[in-house]
C-alpha cells in the first residue's frame, strides 16, 4: 500500500471532518474512520497479511493518516465548541438596561440589600460611599497599613498573589485586596480631611471551608478630622449597631484588641442570648463579636501624607456576609454565591423596595 493510494481516503475523511456541522456529526465521522469498525481501523487490520517491508511502509503511512485525522478532529471539535458557545451566548443575552418589573420574579441578593441598608444608615450620619480596585499593590494593601513583612496575612497561604513576569520581586507582585482598606489609603492620599467614608466591597483570601469563602464582602469606615477621638468612634458604632439590628436598647460592648493599623484598637460585641439553642440578638447573657475598630495609627496617617499632629481619626471594619446572616437568619455561608434561585426566592428582597434608615426593606 503506497502513501498515494491512501489519498482518496484521506481526502474523504478530512472532508467529512471539515463538513461536520455539529459535535454529534463529528463523532459519527470519528467512529466511521477510527472506531472499532472504522475504515482506517479495517486497513490497520490488513497490515498483518503483508510482507515485512511492505508492512513497515504501509504501517507508517496509515499511522500518519491516523495522526492527521485525529488532529483534524481535535481542531474541528474546538471550532464546534466555539460555535456552540457563540450560539449559547447569543441565545442567553439579557438586556440589563430593561426596567425592573415591579412585583416580578427578580430578587435583590441579601449582600446587595445589606450594603444598601448600611449605606443608608452611615449616609444619614454624613458618610459617603467610596470604591476602588480589587487588584492592588503591596503598598496599598499592606505597607501603608503598617502591616509588617512577616505578618501572616502577607504569606502565600493567606493571600492571592497575581503571577508577575519571571523574576518579579515578591513585593512588586499584585494582590487581590484582602480588605477594603486600600480604598481608604487612596482616599487619604487624594483628598484633604475632613474625610468621612464607608467602603463596601469584595475582598479575597485564600481560604475555603464551611465558614470561609475565597471571595467575601467587607465594609470598612474611615473618619479623619481635627479633634476626632474614641468617643466619636463609640458613638458612631453604637448608633450603627442599634440602627442596623433595629433594637433601640441593644447592648454594645467595646473590648481592647490589636490591629497593626489602629492604636488603640477595640473589638465590638453586641448583646445576645443563646438560651434554648437558638441565637437571639438583643439583651441577654451572651456577647457576639461583630466588628473591629480603632483610632487610625499615626504611622498610617503619615504613610498617606496626613499630618498626625494635626489630624486624628477612627476606622472600623466588618464582614457583610456575617451581619447579613445574623440579621436575616441565613444559616449557611456557602450558598451565598451559588445563584440558586430557590435560595434567592427565599432570602432575596423585592426589587424597588427601598431600604429605610432603620430596617431596610421587609
Ligand atoms: C475587622 C477589623 C478593621 C480597620 C479595619 C482601617 C483602615 C485604615 C486605617 C486604619 Cl485605612 N484602619 N481599618 C481598622 C480596624 C479594624 O477591621 O475585623 N474587619 C473584618
Boltz pocket constraint, residues with backbone or C-beta under 6 A from the ligand:
constraints:
  - pocket:
      binder: B
      contacts: [[A, 181], [A, 182], [A, 184], [A, 185], [A, 218], [A, 220], [A, 221], [A, 222], [A, 259], [A, 261], [A, 262], [A, 291], [A, 292], [A, 293], [A, 294], [A, 295], [A, 296], [A, 297], [A, 300], [A, 315], [A, 316], [A, 317], [A, 318], [A, 319]]
      max_distance: 6.0
